[in-house]
Every structure is written in C-alpha cells, then in structure tokens.
Amino acid sequence: MVRPIREKRLQVLMTEKEYQALAEYSARMQLTMSELVRDFIRKLDTYS
C-alpha cells in the first residue's frame, strides 16, 4: 500500500479533559490520535 504524502499540519488547542478523552479512546481503538482525526475527516460528506 502506498502511503499518501501529507503536506498539511493542523494544530489544535483543547482542554485537558478533551485531550484525555481522545487519548483514552485512541488507546482503546489502538489508533493514534492523528489516525482518529483523519478517519473522522474521511467520513465528512465534503470529503471526496
């Protein structure tokens, strides 16, 4: 599988509670936080 070239970076500020929720969920799903965000974006109806 060819990995897409990633050229853009997103910085997000969040509360400690938001960060912990994302960290715990990503650990439970065995995905990185970045993978979770990318998966969410791919599910958007504006993603093509």
mmCIF file of the N, C-alpha and C atoms, coordinates in Angstrom:
data_MODEL
# 
_entry.id   MODEL 
# 
loop_
_atom_site.group_PDB 
_atom_site.id 
_atom_site.type_symbol 
_atom_site.label_atom_id 
_atom_site.label_alt_id 
_atom_site.label_comp_id 
_atom_site.label_asym_id 
_atom_site.label_entity_id 
_atom_site.label_seq_id 
_atom_site.pdbx_PDB_ins_code 
_atom_site.Cartn_x 
_atom_site.Cartn_y 
_atom_site.Cartn_z 
_atom_site.occupancy 
_atom_site.B_iso_or_equiv 
_atom_site.pdbx_formal_charge 
_atom_site.auth_seq_id 
_atom_site.auth_comp_id 
_atom_site.auth_asym_id 
_atom_site.auth_atom_id 
_atom_site.pdbx_PDB_model_num 
ATOM 1   N N  . MET A 1 1  ? 0.828   -1.181 0.000  1.00 0.00 ? 1  MET A N  1 
ATOM 2   C CA . MET A 1 1  ? 0.000   0.000  0.000  1.00 0.00 ? 1  MET A CA 1 
ATOM 3   C C  . MET A 1 1  ? 0.877   1.251  0.000  1.00 0.00 ? 1  MET A C  1 
ATOM 4   N N  . VAL A 1 2  ? 0.558   2.179  -0.871 1.00 0.00 ? 2  VAL A N  1 
ATOM 5   C CA . VAL A 1 2  ? 1.316   3.416  -0.970 1.00 0.00 ? 2  VAL A CA 1 
ATOM 6   C C  . VAL A 1 2  ? 0.746   4.429  0.016  1.00 0.00 ? 2  VAL A C  1 
ATOM 7   N N  . ARG A 1 3  ? 1.601   4.968  0.839  1.00 0.00 ? 3  ARG A N  1 
ATOM 8   C CA . ARG A 1 3  ? 1.182   5.981  1.814  1.00 0.00 ? 3  ARG A CA 1 
ATOM 9   C C  . ARG A 1 3  ? 1.047   7.333  1.137  1.00 0.00 ? 3  ARG A C  1 
ATOM 10  N N  . PRO A 1 4  ? -0.068  8.022  1.351  1.00 0.00 ? 4  PRO A N  1 
ATOM 11  C CA . PRO A 1 4  ? -0.215  9.351  0.741  1.00 0.00 ? 4  PRO A CA 1 
ATOM 12  C C  . PRO A 1 4  ? 0.782   10.341 1.338  1.00 0.00 ? 4  PRO A C  1 
ATOM 13  N N  . ILE A 1 5  ? 1.195   11.286 0.525  1.00 0.00 ? 5  ILE A N  1 
ATOM 14  C CA . ILE A 1 5  ? 2.105   12.330 1.009  1.00 0.00 ? 5  ILE A CA 1 
ATOM 15  C C  . ILE A 1 5  ? 1.283   13.332 1.808  1.00 0.00 ? 5  ILE A C  1 
ATOM 16  N N  . ARG A 1 6  ? 1.686   13.564 3.014  1.00 0.00 ? 6  ARG A N  1 
ATOM 17  C CA . ARG A 1 6  ? 0.981   14.509 3.887  1.00 0.00 ? 6  ARG A CA 1 
ATOM 18  C C  . ARG A 1 6  ? 1.784   15.797 3.953  1.00 0.00 ? 6  ARG A C  1 
ATOM 19  N N  . GLU A 1 7  ? 1.175   16.875 3.499  1.00 0.00 ? 7  GLU A N  1 
ATOM 20  C CA . GLU A 1 7  ? 1.870   18.160 3.430  1.00 0.00 ? 7  GLU A CA 1 
ATOM 21  C C  . GLU A 1 7  ? 1.311   19.203 4.384  1.00 0.00 ? 7  GLU A C  1 
ATOM 22  N N  . LYS A 1 8  ? 0.137   18.976 4.917  1.00 0.00 ? 8  LYS A N  1 
ATOM 23  C CA . LYS A 1 8  ? -0.520  19.971 5.761  1.00 0.00 ? 8  LYS A CA 1 
ATOM 24  C C  . LYS A 1 8  ? -0.469  19.540 7.215  1.00 0.00 ? 8  LYS A C  1 
ATOM 25  N N  . ARG A 1 9  ? -0.353  20.520 8.101  1.00 0.00 ? 9  ARG A N  1 
ATOM 26  C CA . ARG A 1 9  ? -0.299  20.266 9.535  1.00 0.00 ? 9  ARG A CA 1 
ATOM 27  C C  . ARG A 1 9  ? -1.404  21.077 10.207 1.00 0.00 ? 9  ARG A C  1 
ATOM 28  N N  . LEU A 1 10 ? -2.043  20.474 11.189 1.00 0.00 ? 10 LEU A N  1 
ATOM 29  C CA . LEU A 1 10 ? -3.102  21.146 11.936 1.00 0.00 ? 10 LEU A CA 1 
ATOM 30  C C  . LEU A 1 10 ? -2.732  21.142 13.415 1.00 0.00 ? 10 LEU A C  1 
ATOM 31  N N  . GLN A 1 11 ? -2.805  22.297 14.024 1.00 0.00 ? 11 GLN A N  1 
ATOM 32  C CA . GLN A 1 11 ? -2.542  22.402 15.460 1.00 0.00 ? 11 GLN A CA 1 
ATOM 33  C C  . GLN A 1 11 ? -3.864  22.733 16.140 1.00 0.00 ? 11 GLN A C  1 
ATOM 34  N N  . VAL A 1 12 ? -4.218  21.976 17.161 1.00 0.00 ? 12 VAL A N  1 
ATOM 35  C CA . VAL A 1 12 ? -5.498  22.149 17.834 1.00 0.00 ? 12 VAL A CA 1 
ATOM 36  C C  . VAL A 1 12 ? -5.254  22.324 19.329 1.00 0.00 ? 12 VAL A C  1 
ATOM 37  N N  . LEU A 1 13 ? -5.835  23.371 19.886 1.00 0.00 ? 13 LEU A N  1 
ATOM 38  C CA . LEU A 1 13 ? -5.783  23.556 21.332 1.00 0.00 ? 13 LEU A CA 1 
ATOM 39  C C  . LEU A 1 13 ? -7.036  22.946 21.930 1.00 0.00 ? 13 LEU A C  1 
ATOM 40  N N  . MET A 1 14 ? -6.868  22.216 23.030 1.00 0.00 ? 14 MET A N  1 
ATOM 41  C CA . MET A 1 14 ? -8.006  21.588 23.698 1.00 0.00 ? 14 MET A CA 1 
ATOM 42  C C  . MET A 1 14 ? -7.777  21.575 25.193 1.00 0.00 ? 14 MET A C  1 
ATOM 43  N N  . THR A 1 15 ? -8.857  21.327 25.899 1.00 0.00 ? 15 THR A N  1 
ATOM 44  C CA . THR A 1 15 ? -8.744  21.248 27.354 1.00 0.00 ? 15 THR A CA 1 
ATOM 45  C C  . THR A 1 15 ? -8.076  19.929 27.736 1.00 0.00 ? 15 THR A C  1 
ATOM 46  N N  . GLU A 1 16 ? -7.650  19.848 28.971 1.00 0.00 ? 16 GLU A N  1 
ATOM 47  C CA . GLU A 1 16 ? -7.064  18.603 29.475 1.00 0.00 ? 16 GLU A CA 1 
ATOM 48  C C  . GLU A 1 16 ? -8.076  17.465 29.388 1.00 0.00 ? 16 GLU A C  1 
ATOM 49  N N  . LYS A 1 17 ? -9.331  17.769 29.699 1.00 0.00 ? 17 LYS A N  1 
ATOM 50  C CA . LYS A 1 17 ? -10.384 16.746 29.653 1.00 0.00 ? 17 LYS A CA 1 
ATOM 51  C C  . LYS A 1 17 ? -10.605 16.235 28.221 1.00 0.00 ? 17 LYS A C  1 
ATOM 52  N N  . GLU A 1 18 ? -10.621 17.148 27.253 1.00 0.00 ? 18 GLU A N  1 
ATOM 53  C CA . GLU A 1 18 ? -10.769 16.750 25.845 1.00 0.00 ? 18 GLU A CA 1 
ATOM 54  C C  . GLU A 1 18 ? -9.591  15.889 25.402 1.00 0.00 ? 18 GLU A C  1 
ATOM 55  N N  . TYR A 1 19 ? -8.375  16.307 25.791 1.00 0.00 ? 19 TYR A N  1 
ATOM 56  C CA . TYR A 1 19 ? -7.176  15.556 25.422 1.00 0.00 ? 19 TYR A CA 1 
ATOM 57  C C  . TYR A 1 19 ? -7.201  14.154 26.020 1.00 0.00 ? 19 TYR A C  1 
ATOM 58  N N  . GLN A 1 20 ? -7.554  14.049 27.286 1.00 0.00 ? 20 GLN A N  1 
ATOM 59  C CA . GLN A 1 20 ? -7.599  12.743 27.947 1.00 0.00 ? 20 GLN A CA 1 
ATOM 60  C C  . GLN A 1 20 ? -8.641  11.835 27.303 1.00 0.00 ? 20 GLN A C  1 
ATOM 61  N N  . ALA A 1 21 ? -9.789  12.403 26.950 1.00 0.00 ? 21 ALA A N  1 
ATOM 62  C CA . ALA A 1 21 ? -10.832 11.610 26.296 1.00 0.00 ? 21 ALA A CA 1 
ATOM 63  C C  . ALA A 1 21 ? -10.325 11.076 24.967 1.00 0.00 ? 21 ALA A C  1 
ATOM 64  N N  . LEU A 1 22 ? -9.655  11.918 24.182 1.00 0.00 ? 22 LEU A N  1 
ATOM 65  C CA . LEU A 1 22 ? -9.120  11.487 22.892 1.00 0.00 ? 22 LEU A CA 1 
ATOM 66  C C  . LEU A 1 22 ? -8.007  10.461 23.080 1.00 0.00 ? 22 LEU A C  1 
ATOM 67  N N  . ALA A 1 23 ? -7.135  10.686 24.043 1.00 0.00 ? 23 ALA A N  1 
ATOM 68  C CA . ALA A 1 23 ? -6.031  9.760  24.305 1.00 0.00 ? 23 ALA A CA 1 
ATOM 69  C C  . ALA A 1 23 ? -6.546  8.387  24.741 1.00 0.00 ? 23 ALA A C  1 
ATOM 70  N N  . GLU A 1 24 ? -7.531  8.373  25.624 1.00 0.00 ? 24 GLU A N  1 
ATOM 71  C CA . GLU A 1 24 ? -8.088  7.098  26.084 1.00 0.00 ? 24 GLU A CA 1 
ATOM 72  C C  . GLU A 1 24 ? -8.803  6.357  24.959 1.00 0.00 ? 24 GLU A C  1 
ATOM 73  N N  . TYR A 1 25 ? -9.571  7.101  24.157 1.00 0.00 ? 25 TYR A N  1 
ATOM 74  C CA . TYR A 1 25 ? -10.286 6.476  23.046 1.00 0.00 ? 25 TYR A CA 1 
ATOM 75  C C  . TYR A 1 25 ? -9.307  5.922  22.018 1.00 0.00 ? 25 TYR A C  1 
ATOM 76  N N  . SER A 1 26 ? -8.265  6.673  21.708 1.00 0.00 ? 26 SER A N  1 
ATOM 77  C CA . SER A 1 26 ? -7.291  6.209  20.726 1.00 0.00 ? 26 SER A CA 1 
ATOM 78  C C  . SER A 1 26 ? -6.564  4.962  21.231 1.00 0.00 ? 26 SER A C  1 
ATOM 79  N N  . ALA A 1 27 ? -6.268  4.909  22.498 1.00 0.00 ? 27 ALA A N  1 
ATOM 80  C CA . ALA A 1 27 ? -5.620  3.715  23.065 1.00 0.00 ? 27 ALA A CA 1 
ATOM 81  C C  . ALA A 1 27 ? -6.558  2.513  22.982 1.00 0.00 ? 27 ALA A C  1 
ATOM 82  N N  . ARG A 1 28 ? -7.822  2.747  23.306 1.00 0.00 ? 28 ARG A N  1 
ATOM 83  C CA . ARG A 1 28 ? -8.808  1.661  23.260 1.00 0.00 ? 28 ARG A CA 1 
ATOM 84  C C  . ARG A 1 28 ? -8.990  1.139  21.836 1.00 0.00 ? 28 ARG A C  1 
ATOM 85  N N  . MET A 1 29 ? -8.949  2.040  20.851 1.00 0.00 ? 29 MET A N  1 
ATOM 86  C CA . MET A 1 29 ? -9.127  1.653  19.452 1.00 0.00 ? 29 MET A CA 1 
ATOM 87  C C  . MET A 1 29 ? -7.823  1.207  18.797 1.00 0.00 ? 29 MET A C  1 
ATOM 88  N N  . GLN A 1 30 ? -6.721  1.340  19.523 1.00 0.00 ? 30 GLN A N  1 
ATOM 89  C CA . GLN A 1 30 ? -5.381  1.010  19.038 1.00 0.00 ? 30 GLN A CA 1 
ATOM 90  C C  . GLN A 1 30 ? -5.029  1.795  17.768 1.00 0.00 ? 30 GLN A C  1 
ATOM 91  N N  . LEU A 1 31 ? -5.352  3.088  17.813 1.00 0.00 ? 31 LEU A N  1 
ATOM 92  C CA . LEU A 1 31 ? -5.027  4.017  16.738 1.00 0.00 ? 31 LEU A CA 1 
ATOM 93  C C  . LEU A 1 31 ? -4.348  5.235  17.347 1.00 0.00 ? 31 LEU A C  1 
ATOM 94  N N  . THR A 1 32 ? -3.577  5.936  16.535 1.00 0.00 ? 32 THR A N  1 
ATOM 95  C CA . THR A 1 32 ? -3.010  7.188  17.021 1.00 0.00 ? 32 THR A CA 1 
ATOM 96  C C  . THR A 1 32 ? -4.100  8.257  16.995 1.00 0.00 ? 32 THR A C  1 
ATOM 97  N N  . MET A 1 33 ? -3.871  9.322  17.716 1.00 0.00 ? 33 MET A N  1 
ATOM 98  C CA . MET A 1 33 ? -4.831  10.423 17.703 1.00 0.00 ? 33 MET A CA 1 
ATOM 99  C C  . MET A 1 33 ? -4.943  10.997 16.290 1.00 0.00 ? 33 MET A C  1 
ATOM 100 N N  . SER A 1 34 ? -3.841  11.065 15.578 1.00 0.00 ? 34 SER A N  1 
ATOM 101 C CA . SER A 1 34 ? -3.863  11.561 14.201 1.00 0.00 ? 34 SER A CA 1 
ATOM 102 C C  . SER A 1 34 ? -4.712  10.664 13.306 1.00 0.00 ? 34 SER A C  1 
ATOM 103 N N  . GLU A 1 35 ? -4.585  9.358  13.470 1.00 0.00 ? 35 GLU A N  1 
ATOM 104 C CA . GLU A 1 35 ? -5.395  8.435  12.669 1.00 0.00 ? 35 GLU A CA 1 
ATOM 105 C C  . GLU A 1 35 ? -6.885  8.630  12.941 1.00 0.00 ? 35 GLU A C  1 
ATOM 106 N N  . LEU A 1 36 ? -7.240  8.853  14.198 1.00 0.00 ? 36 LEU A N  1 
ATOM 107 C CA . LEU A 1 36 ? -8.647  9.094  14.534 1.00 0.00 ? 36 LEU A CA 1 
ATOM 108 C C  . LEU A 1 36 ? -9.173  10.350 13.852 1.00 0.00 ? 36 LEU A C  1 
ATOM 109 N N  . VAL A 1 37 ? -8.381  11.408 13.862 1.00 0.00 ? 37 VAL A N  1 
ATOM 110 C CA . VAL A 1 37 ? -8.810  12.657 13.227 1.00 0.00 ? 37 VAL A CA 1 
ATOM 111 C C  . VAL A 1 37 ? -8.948  12.455 11.721 1.00 0.00 ? 37 VAL A C  1 
ATOM 112 N N  . ARG A 1 38 ? -7.981  11.776 11.100 1.00 0.00 ? 38 ARG A N  1 
ATOM 113 C CA . ARG A 1 38 ? -8.068  11.515 9.656  1.00 0.00 ? 38 ARG A CA 1 
ATOM 114 C C  . ARG A 1 38 ? -9.286  10.662 9.322  1.00 0.00 ? 38 ARG A C  1 
ATOM 115 N N  . ASP A 1 39 ? -9.564  9.643  10.126 1.00 0.00 ? 39 ASP A N  1 
ATOM 116 C CA . ASP A 1 39 ? -10.750 8.807  9.904  1.00 0.00 ? 39 ASP A CA 1 
ATOM 117 C C  . ASP A 1 39 ? -12.026 9.633  9.979  1.00 0.00 ? 39 ASP A C  1 
ATOM 118 N N  . PHE A 1 40 ? -12.103 10.543 10.947 1.00 0.00 ? 40 PHE A N  1 
ATOM 119 C CA . PHE A 1 40 ? -13.267 11.411 11.076 1.00 0.00 ? 40 PHE A CA 1 
ATOM 120 C C  . PHE A 1 40 ? -13.430 12.279 9.829  1.00 0.00 ? 40 PHE A C  1 
ATOM 121 N N  . ILE A 1 41 ? -12.341 12.873 9.370  1.00 0.00 ? 41 ILE A N  1 
ATOM 122 C CA . ILE A 1 41 ? -12.396 13.746 8.193  1.00 0.00 ? 41 ILE A CA 1 
ATOM 123 C C  . ILE A 1 41 ? -12.869 12.974 6.971  1.00 0.00 ? 41 ILE A C  1 
ATOM 124 N N  . ARG A 1 42 ? -12.401 11.745 6.804  1.00 0.00 ? 42 ARG A N  1 
ATOM 125 C CA . ARG A 1 42 ? -12.808 10.933 5.643  1.00 0.00 ? 42 ARG A CA 1 
ATOM 126 C C  . ARG A 1 42 ? -14.302 10.610 5.645  1.00 0.00 ? 42 ARG A C  1 
ATOM 127 N N  . LYS A 1 43 ? -14.950 10.686 6.810  1.00 0.00 ? 43 LYS A N  1 
ATOM 128 C CA . LYS A 1 43 ? -16.381 10.395 6.913  1.00 0.00 ? 43 LYS A CA 1 
ATOM 129 C C  . LYS A 1 43 ? -17.249 11.618 6.621  1.00 0.00 ? 43 LYS A C  1 
ATOM 130 N N  . LEU A 1 44 ? -16.646 12.786 6.503  1.00 0.00 ? 44 LEU A N  1 
ATOM 131 C CA . LEU A 1 44 ? -17.399 14.003 6.228  1.00 0.00 ? 44 LEU A CA 1 
ATOM 132 C C  . LEU A 1 44 ? -17.977 13.961 4.816  1.00 0.00 ? 44 LEU A C  1 
ATOM 133 N N  . ASP A 1 45 ? -19.184 14.509 4.637  1.00 0.00 ? 45 ASP A N  1 
ATOM 134 C CA . ASP A 1 45 ? -19.792 14.493 3.309  1.00 0.00 ? 45 ASP A CA 1 
ATOM 135 C C  . ASP A 1 45 ? -19.069 15.429 2.339  1.00 0.00 ? 45 ASP A C  1 
ATOM 136 N N  . THR A 1 46 ? -18.233 16.318 2.856  1.00 0.00 ? 46 THR A N  1 
ATOM 137 C CA . THR A 1 46 ? -17.468 17.211 1.994  1.00 0.00 ? 46 THR A CA 1 
ATOM 138 C C  . THR A 1 46 ? -16.139 16.595 1.537  1.00 0.00 ? 46 THR A C  1 
ATOM 139 N N  . TYR A 1 47 ? -15.800 15.423 2.059  1.00 0.00 ? 47 TYR A N  1 
ATOM 140 C CA . TYR A 1 47 ? -14.563 14.738 1.676  1.00 0.00 ? 47 TYR A CA 1 
ATOM 141 C C  . TYR A 1 47 ? -14.820 13.939 0.408  1.00 0.00 ? 47 TYR A C  1 
ATOM 142 N N  . SER A 1 48 ? -13.995 14.138 -0.581 1.00 0.00 ? 48 SER A N  1 
ATOM 143 C CA . SER A 1 48 ? -14.180 13.354 -1.808 1.00 0.00 ? 48 SER A CA 1 
ATOM 144 C C  . SER A 1 48 ? -12.871 12.844 -2.342 1.00 0.00 ? 48 SER A C  1 
# 
